[in-house]
Amino acid sequence: MGSVALANPLQYASFVAIPKGHFHGSVVYTNFTYAASGTNVWNISGANAITFNANGTDYQHSLNVTSLTATSNHSTRFSGTGAYGTQYTWGIEGSVNWNRVKFTIKYNNSPYSVTGHGSIGSNGSVQGTATDSNNAALTFSMPVGSAYSVLNYRAPVTWASVKYHSAAFTFTIPNTAPAGLAGLNILVNVHAGGANSGGSWAHGVAPGPVTNYPITSGHIRIFG
């Protein structure tokens, strides 16, 4: 069993694999770089516009998300930079959980900051409210396509084998996945990590070969 964030590309996988009995467990898999409609798991990254409104006046800002970290099958942390015109620059840190967005903006060389929260619409636009360090109430918006929904599914494990500190299991990508992926039989090979290691994860279309994806957080545990 385990829950791990994977790199190259950014992924997150949670699984329970049981070698004996009729029920072999399940896997939940997310690829945060693979666009797939209707999953309600979202990616905000790259360059976007973000507009704040105070007392009926719009203030157009630029936003560039430069770092994205998977924290679960349905959530990420992000950070980046932004600007208002050419005079004011700032840094942002935030999170996306399902379609809910939270962030804090801190201006450079200034005590001014803005904290906001909102939601992502089905067209990838973002709407919400914010409060600045002067306790002023704001609204904010990001245009259509600022976020995109990504590949996310749950599938039953169809076969599993455990040997010492390693395990292998298979599952079939469900029909809810995009064409070209749905119906593929996937083989996963995992190895348990020690005190300072999350272990290893490799997957590919069964019967193989498989590709190793570095684990960036989380752990794999195997009980033989």
C-alpha positions as CSV (number, residue, x, y, z in Angstrom):
1,M,0.0,0.0,0.0
2,G,1.1,3.6,-0.5
3,S,0.4,7.1,-1.6
4,V,3.2,8.8,-3.6
5,A,3.8,11.9,-5.7
6,L,5.7,11.1,-8.9
7,A,7.8,13.2,-11.2
8,N,8.4,13.4,-14.9
9,P,5.5,14.1,-15.4
10,L,3.8,15.3,-12.3
11,Q,1.6,12.4,-11.0
12,Y,0.1,11.1,-7.8
13,A,-0.9,7.5,-7.1
14,S,-2.5,5.8,-4.1
15,F,-3.0,2.1,-3.9
16,V,-3.8,-1.0,-1.9
17,A,-2.8,-4.3,-3.5
18,I,-3.8,-7.6,-1.9
19,P,-2.4,-10.8,-3.4
20,K,-4.9,-13.2,-1.8
21,G,-8.7,-13.5,-1.9
22,H,-11.3,-12.2,-4.3
23,F,-10.7,-8.5,-3.6
24,H,-7.2,-7.4,-4.7
25,G,-7.5,-3.7,-3.7
26,S,-7.7,-0.5,-5.7
27,V,-5.7,2.3,-7.2
28,V,-6.4,6.0,-7.6
29,Y,-4.2,7.7,-10.2
30,T,-3.8,11.3,-11.3
31,N,-1.6,12.8,-14.0
32,F,-1.6,16.6,-13.4
33,T,-0.2,17.3,-16.9
34,Y,-2.7,15.2,-18.9
35,A,-5.8,17.2,-19.7
36,A,-9.1,15.2,-19.3
37,S,-12.5,16.7,-19.0
38,G,-15.0,16.2,-16.2
39,T,-12.7,15.0,-13.4
40,N,-13.0,18.1,-11.2
41,V,-9.3,17.8,-10.5
42,W,-7.5,20.9,-11.8
43,N,-4.2,22.3,-12.8
44,I,-3.3,26.0,-12.5
45,S,0.1,26.7,-14.0
46,G,1.9,28.9,-16.5
47,A,1.1,32.5,-17.4
48,N,-2.3,33.9,-16.7
49,A,-4.1,37.1,-16.0
50,I,-5.7,37.8,-12.6
51,T,-7.9,40.9,-12.1
52,F,-8.8,42.4,-8.7
53,N,-11.8,44.6,-8.3
54,A,-12.0,47.2,-5.5
55,N,-15.1,49.4,-5.2
56,G,-16.0,48.8,-8.8
57,T,-12.5,49.5,-10.3
58,D,-10.6,46.7,-12.0
59,Y,-6.8,46.3,-11.4
60,Q,-5.3,44.0,-14.0
61,H,-2.4,41.9,-12.8
62,S,-0.1,39.3,-14.5
63,L,0.5,35.9,-12.9
64,N,3.1,33.3,-13.7
65,V,2.9,30.0,-11.8
66,T,6.4,28.6,-11.8
67,S,6.2,25.7,-9.3
68,L,3.6,23.0,-8.9
69,T,3.7,20.2,-6.3
70,A,1.2,17.3,-6.0
71,T,-0.1,16.8,-2.5
72,S,-2.8,14.2,-3.1
73,N,-4.8,12.7,-5.9
74,H,-6.9,15.9,-6.1
75,S,-4.7,18.7,-4.7
76,T,-1.6,20.7,-5.5
77,R,0.5,23.5,-4.0
78,F,1.7,26.2,-6.4
79,S,4.0,29.3,-6.2
80,G,5.0,31.9,-8.7
81,T,5.5,35.6,-9.4
82,G,3.3,38.4,-10.6
83,A,3.1,42.1,-11.3
84,Y,0.8,45.1,-11.5
85,G,2.0,47.2,-14.3
86,T,5.8,47.8,-14.4
87,Q,6.1,49.3,-10.9
88,Y,4.8,46.6,-8.5
89,T,5.9,43.0,-8.4
90,W,4.9,40.2,-6.0
91,G,5.2,36.5,-5.1
92,I,2.3,34.1,-4.7
93,E,1.8,30.8,-2.8
94,G,-1.4,28.9,-3.0
95,S,-3.2,25.6,-3.3
96,V,-5.8,23.9,-5.4
97,N,-8.0,21.2,-3.8
98,W,-10.5,19.8,-6.2
99,N,-11.9,23.0,-7.7
100,R,-11.2,25.2,-4.6
101,V,-8.4,27.7,-4.8
102,K,-6.6,29.6,-2.0
103,F,-3.6,31.9,-2.2
104,T,-1.5,34.6,-0.5
105,I,0.2,37.4,-2.5
106,K,3.0,39.3,-0.9
107,Y,4.3,42.4,-2.6
108,N,8.1,42.9,-3.0
109,N,9.6,45.7,-1.0
110,S,6.3,46.5,0.6
111,P,4.2,45.2,3.6
112,Y,1.2,45.0,1.3
113,S,-0.4,41.5,0.9
114,V,-3.6,39.9,-0.4
115,T,-5.2,36.7,0.7
116,G,-7.9,35.1,-1.5
117,H,-10.1,32.1,-2.0
118,G,-12.4,31.0,-4.8
119,S,-13.5,28.3,-7.2
120,I,-12.7,27.1,-10.7
121,G,-15.6,26.9,-13.1
122,S,-16.2,24.2,-15.6
123,N,-14.6,26.3,-18.4
124,G,-11.4,26.8,-16.4
125,S,-12.2,30.4,-15.2
126,V,-11.6,31.3,-11.6
127,Q,-13.8,33.6,-9.4
128,G,-13.5,34.5,-5.8
129,T,-13.1,37.0,-3.0
130,A,-10.0,38.4,-1.3
131,T,-8.9,40.6,1.6
132,D,-5.8,42.8,1.6
133,S,-3.6,43.8,4.4
134,N,-5.5,47.1,4.8
135,N,-8.6,44.9,5.5
136,A,-10.3,46.0,2.2
137,A,-12.7,43.5,0.6
138,L,-11.9,42.6,-3.0
139,T,-13.1,40.3,-5.7
140,F,-10.9,38.6,-8.2
141,S,-11.2,36.7,-11.5
142,M,-9.1,34.8,-13.9
143,P,-10.3,34.2,-17.6
144,V,-11.6,31.1,-19.3
145,G,-8.8,28.5,-19.7
146,S,-6.7,29.7,-16.7
147,A,-7.0,26.2,-15.3
148,Y,-7.6,22.8,-17.0
149,S,-9.0,19.6,-15.6
150,V,-6.6,16.6,-15.6
151,L,-6.6,12.8,-15.8
152,N,-7.9,11.2,-12.6
153,Y,-9.5,7.8,-12.1
154,R,-10.1,5.0,-9.6
155,A,-9.7,1.3,-10.7
156,P,-9.9,-2.1,-9.0
157,V,-6.6,-4.0,-8.8
158,T,-7.1,-7.2,-10.9
159,W,-4.0,-9.1,-9.8
160,A,-1.3,-8.7,-7.2
161,S,1.9,-10.4,-6.2
162,V,4.2,-9.7,-3.2
163,K,7.7,-11.0,-2.6
164,Y,9.8,-9.7,0.2
165,H,10.0,-5.9,-0.1
166,S,8.7,-5.8,-3.7
167,A,5.2,-6.1,-5.2
168,A,3.6,-6.1,-8.6
169,F,0.0,-5.5,-9.5
170,T,-2.3,-4.8,-12.5
171,F,-5.4,-2.8,-13.2
172,T,-7.4,-1.7,-16.2
173,I,-7.9,2.0,-16.9
174,P,-11.7,2.6,-16.7
175,N,-13.9,3.7,-19.6
176,T,-14.2,7.2,-18.0
177,A,-10.7,7.9,-19.1
178,P,-10.0,9.5,-22.5
179,A,-9.9,7.4,-25.7
180,G,-6.5,5.8,-26.1
181,L,-6.1,5.3,-22.4
182,A,-9.5,3.6,-21.5
183,G,-9.2,-0.1,-21.4
184,L,-5.4,-0.3,-21.2
185,N,-4.1,-3.0,-18.8
186,I,-1.5,-1.4,-16.6
187,L,1.4,-3.2,-14.8
188,V,2.9,-1.6,-11.7
189,N,6.1,-2.6,-10.0
190,V,6.9,-1.1,-6.6
191,H,9.6,-1.5,-3.9
192,A,9.2,-0.5,-0.3
193,G,11.3,2.4,1.0
194,G,13.5,2.5,4.1
195,A,13.7,5.1,6.8
196,N,15.0,7.8,4.4
197,S,13.4,6.6,1.1
198,G,9.9,6.6,-0.2
199,G,10.6,3.5,-2.3
200,S,10.3,3.1,-6.0
201,W,7.5,3.0,-8.5
202,A,7.4,1.9,-12.2
203,H,4.5,1.4,-14.5
204,G,3.7,0.6,-18.1
205,V,1.2,-1.2,-20.3
206,A,1.1,-4.9,-19.3
207,P,3.0,-7.1,-19.8
208,G,5.7,-4.4,-19.9
209,P,8.3,-2.9,-20.1
210,V,7.7,-0.5,-17.3
211,T,9.1,3.0,-16.8
212,N,10.5,4.2,-13.4
213,Y,9.0,7.5,-12.1
214,P,10.9,9.2,-9.2
215,I,9.0,9.4,-6.0
216,T,9.2,13.0,-4.7
217,S,7.0,12.5,-1.6
218,G,5.1,9.8,0.2
219,H,6.0,6.2,1.0
220,I,5.3,2.7,-0.1
221,R,4.8,-0.1,2.5
222,I,4.7,-3.8,1.6
223,F,3.5,-6.5,4.0
224,G,4.3,-10.0,2.7
